[in-house]
């Protein structure tokens, strides 16, 4: 199942990001390098709920998160049409089309 994240997904999103950073050498942060408090993640999710050009999609199987695509839209009038896209799928779920399904939600 793929769903748009909301402020109720704070712990889920935070744990997923920690897991992905521990599993990969290709992300901006490695294991234990991001010092993200629960409150910081909650503020991010609340802000993204209000932003019209930002969103997080979470992929879950049996209620357990396995991937995400995060879109951070520009915040200024001249870049509001642009976005940064961050994505990750847990190692044990890679190669199963999860990233493809996550990205397909960006174009609905």
N, CA, C and O atoms as CSV, one atom per row, in Angstrom:
chain,resi,resn,atom,element,x,y,z
A,1,UNK,N,N,0.843,-1.180,0.000
A,1,UNK,CA,C,0.000,0.000,0.000
A,1,UNK,C,C,0.888,1.243,0.000
A,1,UNK,O,O,1.906,1.300,0.690
A,2,UNK,N,N,0.489,2.209,-0.770
A,2,UNK,CA,C,1.195,3.489,-0.796
A,2,UNK,C,C,0.237,4.568,-0.324
A,2,UNK,O,O,-0.909,4.641,-0.766
A,3,UNK,N,N,0.730,5.407,0.587
A,3,UNK,CA,C,-0.115,6.466,1.130
A,3,UNK,C,C,0.705,7.724,1.316
A,3,UNK,O,O,1.928,7.680,1.442
A,4,UNK,N,N,0.009,8.843,1.329
A,4,UNK,CA,C,0.644,10.117,1.641
A,4,UNK,C,C,0.868,10.174,3.148
A,4,UNK,O,O,-0.041,9.901,3.931
A,5,UNK,N,N,2.078,10.527,3.540
A,5,UNK,CA,C,2.397,10.627,4.962
A,5,UNK,C,C,1.735,11.854,5.566
A,5,UNK,O,O,1.511,12.859,4.893
A,6,UNK,N,N,1.430,11.746,6.847
A,6,UNK,CA,C,0.898,12.887,7.583
A,6,UNK,C,C,1.571,12.929,8.947
A,6,UNK,O,O,2.437,12.102,9.234
A,7,UNK,N,N,1.189,13.868,9.780
A,7,UNK,CA,C,1.863,14.036,11.070
A,7,UNK,C,C,1.724,12.814,11.974
A,7,UNK,O,O,2.507,12.645,12.909
A,8,UNK,N,N,0.744,11.970,11.705
A,8,UNK,CA,C,0.607,10.730,12.474
A,8,UNK,C,C,1.654,9.679,12.115
A,8,UNK,O,O,1.763,8.655,12.790
A,9,UNK,N,N,2.419,9.928,11.060
A,9,UNK,CA,C,3.449,8.995,10.608
A,9,UNK,C,C,4.846,9.382,11.083
A,9,UNK,O,O,5.839,8.883,10.553
A,10,UNK,N,N,4.930,10.248,12.056
A,10,UNK,CA,C,6.223,10.750,12.526
A,10,UNK,C,C,7.186,9.620,12.876
A,10,UNK,O,O,8.297,9.571,12.350
A,11,UNK,N,N,6.776,8.723,13.750
A,11,UNK,CA,C,7.682,7.652,14.181
A,11,UNK,C,C,8.003,6.689,13.039
A,11,UNK,O,O,9.135,6.221,12.920
A,12,UNK,N,N,7.021,6.398,12.210
A,12,UNK,CA,C,7.215,5.499,11.071
A,12,UNK,C,C,8.238,6.072,10.104
A,12,UNK,O,O,9.167,5.374,9.698
A,13,UNK,N,N,8.078,7.331,9.735
A,13,UNK,CA,C,8.981,7.973,8.779
A,13,UNK,C,C,10.389,8.080,9.362
A,13,UNK,O,O,11.371,7.786,8.681
A,14,UNK,N,N,10.481,8.493,10.600
A,14,UNK,CA,C,11.787,8.639,11.248
A,14,UNK,C,C,12.526,7.305,11.274
A,14,UNK,O,O,13.709,7.248,10.938
A,15,UNK,N,N,11.851,6.244,11.666
A,15,UNK,CA,C,12.473,4.917,11.743
A,15,UNK,C,C,12.866,4.421,10.347
A,15,UNK,O,O,13.937,3.836,10.180
A,16,UNK,N,N,12.022,4.645,9.357
A,16,UNK,CA,C,12.341,4.228,7.996
A,16,UNK,C,C,13.614,4.921,7.508
A,16,UNK,O,O,14.496,4.274,6.942
A,17,UNK,N,N,13.709,6.218,7.724
A,17,UNK,CA,C,14.896,6.961,7.292
A,17,UNK,C,C,16.133,6.434,8.022
A,17,UNK,O,O,17.180,6.262,7.398
A,18,UNK,N,N,16.036,6.176,9.312
A,18,UNK,CA,C,17.170,5.629,10.066
A,18,UNK,C,C,17.598,4.281,9.498
A,18,UNK,O,O,18.792,4.013,9.361
A,19,UNK,N,N,16.633,3.439,9.171
A,19,UNK,CA,C,16.930,2.122,8.611
A,19,UNK,C,C,17.612,2.252,7.259
A,19,UNK,O,O,18.616,1.587,7.003
A,20,UNK,N,N,17.075,3.105,6.392
A,20,UNK,CA,C,17.663,3.291,5.063
A,20,UNK,C,C,19.083,3.837,5.159
A,20,UNK,O,O,19.968,3.389,4.430
A,21,UNK,N,N,19.306,4.785,6.038
A,21,UNK,CA,C,20.644,5.354,6.184
A,21,UNK,C,C,21.636,4.333,6.734
A,21,UNK,O,O,22.826,4.400,6.426
A,22,UNK,N,N,21.163,3.405,7.533
A,22,UNK,CA,C,22.038,2.352,8.059
A,22,UNK,C,C,22.357,1.306,6.994
A,22,UNK,O,O,23.406,0.665,7.051
A,23,UNK,N,N,21.464,1.129,6.029
A,23,UNK,CA,C,21.625,0.094,5.011
A,23,UNK,C,C,22.418,0.538,3.786
A,23,UNK,O,O,22.935,-0.307,3.055
A,24,UNK,N,N,22.524,1.834,3.547
A,24,UNK,CA,C,23.066,2.315,2.277
A,24,UNK,C,C,24.273,3.216,2.470
A,24,UNK,O,O,24.367,3.957,3.449
A,25,UNK,N,N,25.195,3.139,1.518
A,25,UNK,CA,C,26.329,4.053,1.472
A,25,UNK,C,C,26.100,5.163,0.446
A,25,UNK,O,O,27.007,5.950,0.176
A,26,UNK,N,N,24.903,5.233,-0.125
A,26,UNK,CA,C,24.626,6.161,-1.209
A,26,UNK,C,C,23.721,7.321,-0.817
A,26,UNK,O,O,23.317,8.105,-1.677
A,27,UNK,N,N,23.403,7.441,0.445
A,27,UNK,CA,C,22.545,8.532,0.902
A,27,UNK,C,C,23.397,9.656,1.477
A,27,UNK,O,O,24.566,9.448,1.801
A,28,UNK,N,N,22.822,10.830,1.604
A,28,UNK,CA,C,23.542,11.984,2.121
A,28,UNK,C,C,24.071,11.728,3.539
A,28,UNK,O,O,25.190,12.115,3.873
A,29,UNK,N,N,23.248,11.071,4.364
A,29,UNK,CA,C,23.647,10.738,5.723
A,29,UNK,C,C,23.849,9.232,5.843
A,29,UNK,O,O,23.116,8.444,5.246
A,30,UNK,N,N,24.855,8.847,6.621
A,30,UNK,CA,C,25.090,7.442,6.916
A,30,UNK,C,C,24.520,7.095,8.282
A,30,UNK,O,O,23.903,7.927,8.948
A,31,UNK,N,N,24.735,5.869,8.679
A,31,UNK,CA,C,24.210,5.373,9.948
A,31,UNK,C,C,24.637,6.275,11.110
A,31,UNK,O,O,25.825,6.511,11.326
A,32,UNK,N,N,23.651,6.770,11.845
A,32,UNK,CA,C,23.903,7.563,13.036
A,32,UNK,C,C,24.378,8.987,12.802
A,32,UNK,O,O,24.648,9.702,13.767
A,33,UNK,N,N,24.488,9.420,11.551
A,33,UNK,CA,C,24.981,10.772,11.277
A,33,UNK,C,C,23.892,11.840,11.375
A,33,UNK,O,O,24.186,12.991,11.696
A,34,UNK,N,N,22.644,11.472,11.101
A,34,UNK,CA,C,21.554,12.447,11.174
A,34,UNK,C,C,21.053,12.494,12.612
A,34,UNK,O,O,20.637,11.479,13.170
A,35,UNK,N,N,21.097,13.655,13.190
A,35,UNK,CA,C,20.613,13.833,14.560
A,35,UNK,C,C,19.247,14.499,14.489
A,35,UNK,O,O,19.119,15.713,14.643
A,36,UNK,N,N,18.228,13.676,14.252
A,36,UNK,CA,C,16.869,14.120,14.003
A,36,UNK,C,C,16.010,13.769,15.194
A,36,UNK,O,O,15.820,12.589,15.488
A,37,UNK,N,N,15.494,14.750,15.877
A,37,UNK,CA,C,14.614,14.454,16.996
A,37,UNK,C,C,13.208,14.155,16.485
A,37,UNK,O,O,12.855,14.502,15.359
A,38,UNK,N,N,12.427,13.514,17.320
A,38,UNK,CA,C,11.034,13.226,16.964
A,38,UNK,C,C,10.284,14.530,16.680
A,38,UNK,O,O,9.457,14.594,15.770
A,39,UNK,N,N,10.578,15.555,17.459
A,39,UNK,CA,C,9.915,16.844,17.294
A,39,UNK,C,C,10.255,17.481,15.950
A,39,UNK,O,O,9.392,18.096,15.324
A,40,UNK,N,N,11.498,17.343,15.500
A,40,UNK,CA,C,11.891,17.899,14.209
A,40,UNK,C,C,11.153,17.193,13.066
A,40,UNK,O,O,10.697,17.841,12.124
A,41,UNK,N,N,11.040,15.883,13.154
A,41,UNK,CA,C,10.331,15.130,12.121
A,41,UNK,C,C,8.851,15.495,12.133
A,41,UNK,O,O,8.243,15.656,11.075
A,42,UNK,N,N,8.270,15.626,13.318
A,42,UNK,CA,C,6.857,16.007,13.427
A,42,UNK,C,C,6.618,17.377,12.798
A,42,UNK,O,O,5.623,17.567,12.099
A,43,UNK,N,N,7.518,18.335,13.037
A,43,UNK,CA,C,7.386,19.674,12.435
A,43,UNK,C,C,7.490,19.599,10.913
A,43,UNK,O,O,6.741,20.270,10.202
A,44,UNK,N,N,8.419,18.781,10.417
A,44,UNK,CA,C,8.563,18.627,8.966
A,44,UNK,C,C,7.276,18.088,8.353
A,44,UNK,O,O,6.791,18.615,7.352
A,45,UNK,N,N,6.726,17.042,8.953
A,45,UNK,CA,C,5.505,16.450,8.400
A,45,UNK,C,C,4.329,17.415,8.472
A,45,UNK,O,O,3.527,17.470,7.540
A,46,UNK,N,N,4.208,18.169,9.547
A,46,UNK,CA,C,3.128,19.160,9.652
A,46,UNK,C,C,3.281,20.249,8.596
A,46,UNK,O,O,2.298,20.680,7.992
A,47,UNK,N,N,4.520,20.693,8.377
A,47,UNK,CA,C,4.770,21.711,7.354
A,47,UNK,C,C,4.418,21.166,5.976
A,47,UNK,O,O,3.808,21.866,5.168
A,48,UNK,N,N,4.798,19.927,5.707
A,48,UNK,CA,C,4.547,19.357,4.392
A,48,UNK,C,C,3.065,19.121,4.138
A,48,UNK,O,O,2.623,19.131,2.989
A,49,UNK,N,N,2.295,18.909,5.200
A,49,UNK,CA,C,0.843,18.779,5.041
A,49,UNK,C,C,0.233,20.079,4.511
A,49,UNK,O,O,-0.774,20.054,3.804
A,50,UNK,N,N,0.847,21.212,4.857
A,50,UNK,CA,C,0.334,22.517,4.449
A,50,UNK,C,C,0.871,22.958,3.092
A,50,UNK,O,O,0.196,23.689,2.367
A,51,UNK,N,N,2.074,22.523,2.744
A,51,UNK,CA,C,2.696,22.924,1.476
A,51,UNK,C,C,1.973,22.288,0.302
A,51,UNK,O,O,1.667,21.096,0.322
A,52,UNK,N,N,1.703,23.083,-0.712
A,52,UNK,CA,C,1.017,22.559,-1.904
A,52,UNK,C,C,1.971,21.854,-2.854
A,52,UNK,O,O,1.528,21.106,-3.726
A,53,UNK,N,N,3.276,22.078,-2.703
A,53,UNK,CA,C,4.226,21.492,-3.641
A,53,UNK,C,C,5.230,20.551,-2.966
A,53,UNK,O,O,6.320,20.325,-3.493
A,54,UNK,N,N,4.871,20.014,-1.820
A,54,UNK,CA,C,5.707,19.046,-1.108
A,54,UNK,C,C,4.836,17.894,-0.624
A,54,UNK,O,O,3.674,18.085,-0.266
A,55,UNK,N,N,5.417,16.694,-0.619
A,55,UNK,CA,C,4.668,15.530,-0.157
A,55,UNK,C,C,5.636,14.382,0.131
A,55,UNK,O,O,6.736,14.331,-0.418
A,56,UNK,N,N,5.216,13.483,0.982
A,56,UNK,CA,C,5.940,12.239,1.234
A,56,UNK,C,C,4.970,11.100,0.980
A,56,UNK,O,O,3.877,11.068,1.546
A,57,UNK,N,N,5.369,10.169,0.133
A,57,UNK,CA,C,4.614,8.938,-0.047
A,57,UNK,C,C,5.377,7.816,0.630
A,57,UNK,O,O,6.583,7.664,0.438
A,58,UNK,N,N,4.663,7.032,1.425
A,58,UNK,CA,C,5.233,5.873,2.106
A,58,UNK,C,C,4.681,4.597,1.497
A,58,UNK,O,O,3.495,4.510,1.179
A,59,UNK,N,N,5.543,3.615,1.338
A,59,UNK,CA,C,5.126,2.291,0.899
A,59,UNK,C,C,5.153,1.371,2.110
A,59,UNK,O,O,6.120,1.362,2.872
A,60,UNK,N,N,4.084,0.597,2.280
A,60,UNK,CA,C,3.988,-0.334,3.407
A,60,UNK,C,C,3.469,-1.677,2.915
A,60,UNK,O,O,2.635,-1.746,2.012
A,61,UNK,N,N,3.969,-2.720,3.514
A,61,UNK,CA,C,3.433,-4.070,3.307
A,61,UNK,C,C,3.151,-4.638,4.685
A,61,UNK,O,O,4.029,-4.682,5.547
A,62,UNK,N,N,1.908,-5.076,4.882
A,62,UNK,CA,C,1.470,-5.591,6.183
A,62,UNK,C,C,1.740,-4.601,7.311
A,62,UNK,O,O,2.121,-4.989,8.416
A,63,UNK,N,N,1.538,-3.317,7.017
A,63,UNK,CA,C,1.700,-2.279,8.033
A,63,UNK,C,C,3.136,-1.913,8.350
A,63,UNK,O,O,3.382,-1.105,9.246
A,64,UNK,N,N,4.094,-2.491,7.631
A,64,UNK,CA,C,5.507,-2.189,7.881
A,64,UNK,C,C,6.068,-1.381,6.708
A,64,UNK,O,O,5.973,-1.808,5.557
A,65,UNK,N,N,6.653,-0.213,6.999
A,65,UNK,CA,C,7.169,0.629,5.930
A,65,UNK,C,C,8.395,0.013,5.263
A,65,UNK,O,O,9.254,-0.569,5.926
A,66,UNK,N,N,8.461,0.151,3.936
A,66,UNK,CA,C,9.611,-0.398,3.230
A,66,UNK,C,C,10.232,0.593,2.248
A,66,UNK,O,O,11.280,0.307,1.669
A,67,UNK,N,N,9.607,1.748,2.052
A,67,UNK,CA,C,10.185,2.730,1.151
A,67,UNK,C,C,9.440,4.051,1.186
A,67,UNK,O,O,8.359,4.160,1.765
A,68,UNK,N,N,10.033,5.043,0.561
A,68,UNK,CA,C,9.416,6.373,0.507
A,68,UNK,C,C,9.894,7.114,-0.719
A,68,UNK,O,O,10.936,6.788,-1.289
A,69,UNK,N,N,9.144,8.093,-1.117
A,69,UNK,CA,C,9.601,9.140,-2.025
A,69,UNK,C,C,9.163,10.450,-1.376
A,69,UNK,O,O,7.988,10.650,-1.070
A,70,UNK,N,N,10.128,11.327,-1.177
A,70,UNK,CA,C,9.898,12.600,-0.517
A,70,UNK,C,C,10.156,13.716,-1.523
A,70,UNK,O,O,11.210,13.762,-2.159
A,71,UNK,N,N,9.189,14.608,-1.659
A,71,UNK,CA,C,9.292,15.723,-2.591
A,71,UNK,C,C,9.265,17.015,-1.778
A,71,UNK,O,O,8.300,17.301,-1.070
A,72,UNK,N,N,10.337,17.782,-1.895
A,72,UNK,CA,C,10.455,19.059,-1.190
A,72,UNK,C,C,10.392,20.174,-2.222
A,72,UNK,O,O,11.372,20.438,-2.918
A,73,UNK,N,N,9.255,20.820,-2.319
A,73,UNK,CA,C,9.058,21.869,-3.307
A,73,UNK,C,C,9.762,23.152,-2.945
A,73,UNK,O,O,10.017,23.434,-1.774
A,74,UNK,N,N,10.076,23.931,-3.971
A,74,UNK,CA,C,10.722,25.224,-3.761
A,74,UNK,C,C,9.856,26.145,-2.924
A,74,UNK,O,O,8.628,26.085,-2.983
A,75,UNK,N,N,10.507,27.000,-2.142
A,75,UNK,CA,C,9.772,27.861,-1.227
A,75,UNK,C,C,9.709,29.319,-1.630
A,75,UNK,O,O,9.072,30.127,-0.954
A,76,UNK,N,N,10.363,29.661,-2.728
A,76,UNK,CA,C,10.364,31.053,-3.181
A,76,UNK,C,C,9.521,31.187,-4.450
A,76,UNK,O,O,9.336,30.209,-5.173
A,77,UNK,N,N,9.014,32.377,-4.724
A,77,UNK,CA,C,8.183,32.551,-5.921
A,77,UNK,C,C,8.862,32.088,-7.222
A,77,UNK,O,O,8.191,31.595,-8.129
A,78,UNK,N,N,10.169,32.243,-7.308
A,78,UNK,CA,C,10.856,31.893,-8.555
A,78,UNK,C,C,11.280,30.429,-8.644
A,78,UNK,O,O,11.761,29.992,-9.690
A,79,UNK,N,N,11.110,29.671,-7.572
A,79,UNK,CA,C,11.435,28.236,-7.673
A,79,UNK,C,C,10.309,27.343,-7.151
A,79,UNK,O,O,10.514,26.155,-6.901
A,80,UNK,N,N,9.137,27.917,-6.992
A,80,UNK,CA,C,8.009,27.147,-6.463
A,80,UNK,C,C,7.629,25.988,-7.392
A,80,UNK,O,O,6.997,25.024,-6.961
A,81,UNK,N,N,8.012,26.088,-8.646
A,81,UNK,CA,C,7.712,25.055,-9.637
A,81,UNK,C,C,8.741,23.910,-9.615
A,81,UNK,O,O,8.556,22.907,-10.305
A,82,UNK,N,N,9.810,24.047,-8.840
A,82,UNK,CA,C,10.856,23.029,-8.806
A,82,UNK,C,C,10.786,22.239,-7.495
A,82,UNK,O,O,10.116,22.644,-6.546
A,83,UNK,N,N,11.490,21.111,-7.465
A,83,UNK,CA,C,11.458,20.283,-6.257
A,83,UNK,C,C,12.714,19.431,-6.163
A,83,UNK,O,O,13.352,19.115,-7.167
A,84,UNK,N,N,13.050,19.071,-4.936
A,84,UNK,CA,C,14.080,18.074,-4.665
A,84,UNK,C,C,13.346,16.770,-4.386
A,84,UNK,O,O,12.338,16.755,-3.680
A,85,UNK,N,N,13.851,15.687,-4.937
A,85,UNK,CA,C,13.217,14.387,-4.725
A,85,UNK,C,C,14.218,13.464,-4.040
A,85,UNK,O,O,15.351,13.306,-4.494
A,86,UNK,N,N,13.786,12.868,-2.955
A,86,UNK,CA,C,14.603,11.936,-2.183
A,86,UNK,C,C,13.831,10.630,-2.111
A,86,UNK,O,O,12.627,10.635,-1.854
A,87,UNK,N,N,14.501,9.529,-2.333
A,87,UNK,CA,C,13.804,8.254,-2.300
A,87,UNK,C,C,14.684,7.172,-1.704
A,87,UNK,O,O,15.909,7.291,-1.674
A,88,UNK,N,N,14.054,6.141,-1.241
A,88,UNK,CA,C,14.781,4.987,-0.725
A,88,UNK,C,C,13.840,3.819,-0.521
A,88,UNK,O,O,12.673,3.991,-0.168
A,89,UNK,N,N,14.372,2.618,-0.750
A,89,UNK,CA,C,13.637,1.377,-0.519
A,89,UNK,C,C,14.553,0.464,0.281
A,89,UNK,O,O,15.725,0.298,-0.054
A,90,UNK,N,N,14.016,-0.122,1.330
A,90,UNK,CA,C,14.803,-1.031,2.162
A,90,UNK,C,C,15.393,-2.160,1.324
A,90,UNK,O,O,14.762,-2.646,0.385
A,91,UNK,N,N,16.601,-2.567,1.671
A,91,UNK,CA,C,17.333,-3.566,0.881
A,91,UNK,C,C,16.528,-4.833,0.619
A,91,UNK,O,O,16.521,-5.347,-0.499
A,92,UNK,N,N,15.857,-5.331,1.638
A,92,UNK,CA,C,15.143,-6.592,1.464
A,92,UNK,C,C,13.878,-6.462,0.617
A,92,UNK,O,O,13.198,-7.458,0.371
A,93,UNK,N,N,13.555,-5.248,0.169
A,93,UNK,CA,C,12.393,-5.032,-0.699
A,93,UNK,C,C,12.789,-4.506,-2.079
A,93,UNK,O,O,11.921,-4.258,-2.916
A,94,UNK,N,N,14.077,-4.334,-2.324
A,94,UNK,CA,C,14.524,-3.805,-3.606
A,94,UNK,C,C,14.306,-4.832,-4.718
A,94,UNK,O,O,14.339,-6.041,-4.490
A,95,UNK,N,N,14.083,-4.313,-5.926
A,95,UNK,CA,C,13.872,-5.167,-7.084
A,95,UNK,C,C,12.459,-5.709,-7.203
A,95,UNK,O,O,12.216,-6.629,-7.984
A,96,UNK,N,N,11.525,-5.155,-6.443
A,96,UNK,CA,C,10.144,-5.636,-6.441
A,96,UNK,C,C,9.159,-4.591,-6.975
A,96,UNK,O,O,7.946,-4.746,-6.830
A,97,UNK,N,N,9.679,-3.539,-7.586
A,97,UNK,CA,C,8.816,-2.527,-8.188
A,97,UNK,C,C,8.281,-1.483,-7.221
A,97,UNK,O,O,7.408,-0.697,-7.588
A,98,UNK,N,N,8.785,-1.460,-6.000
A,98,UNK,CA,C,8.270,-0.500,-5.012
A,98,UNK,C,C,8.596,0.935,-5.408
A,98,UNK,O,O,7.725,1.802,-5.342
A,99,UNK,N,N,9.823,1.199,-5.814
A,99,UNK,CA,C,10.190,2.563,-6.214
A,99,UNK,C,C,9.352,3.015,-7.413
A,99,UNK,O,O,8.923,4.167,-7.472
A,100,UNK,N,N,9.125,2.126,-8.348
A,100,UNK,CA,C,8.302,2.458,-9.519
A,100,UNK,C,C,6.891,2.851,-9.091
A,100,UNK,O,O,6.334,3.826,-9.597
A,101,UNK,N,N,6.314,2.093,-8.160
A,101,UNK,CA,C,4.968,2.421,-7.684
A,101,UNK,C,C,4.968,3.747,-6.904
A,101,UNK,O,O,4.038,4.544,-7.031
A,102,UNK,N,N,6.015,3.975,-6.098
A,102,UNK,CA,C,6.106,5.243,-5.369
A,102,UNK,C,C,6.161,6.420,-6.337
A,102,UNK,O,O,5.434,7.399,-6.169
A,103,UNK,N,N,7.019,6.329,-7.344
A,103,UNK,CA,C,7.156,7.427,-8.301
A,103,UNK,C,C,5.894,7.626,-9.119
A,103,UNK,O,O,5.584,8.752,-9.509
A,104,UNK,N,N,5.167,6.562,-9.384
A,104,UNK,CA,C,3.930,6.716,-10.161
A,104,UNK,C,C,2.924,7.607,-9.430
A,104,UNK,O,O,2.089,8.239,-10.076
A,105,UNK,N,N,2.986,7.669,-8.100
A,105,UNK,CA,C,2.079,8.527,-7.337
A,105,UNK,C,C,2.388,10.011,-7.508
A,105,UNK,O,O,1.549,10.861,-7.213
A,106,UNK,N,N,3.573,10.315,-7.976
A,106,UNK,CA,C,3.929,11.725,-8.180
A,106,UNK,C,C,3.221,12.317,-9.387
A,106,UNK,O,O,3.120,13.538,-9.510
A,107,UNK,N,N,2.733,11.473,-10.272
A,107,UNK,CA,C,2.163,11.939,-11.525
A,107,UNK,C,C,0.671,11.679,-11.646
A,107,UNK,O,O,0.116,11.687,-12.744
A,108,UNK,N,N,0.032,11.449,-10.515
A,108,UNK,CA,C,-1.418,11.199,-10.513
A,108,UNK,C,C,-2.149,12.523,-10.544
A,108,UNK,O,O,-3.380,12.549,-10.548
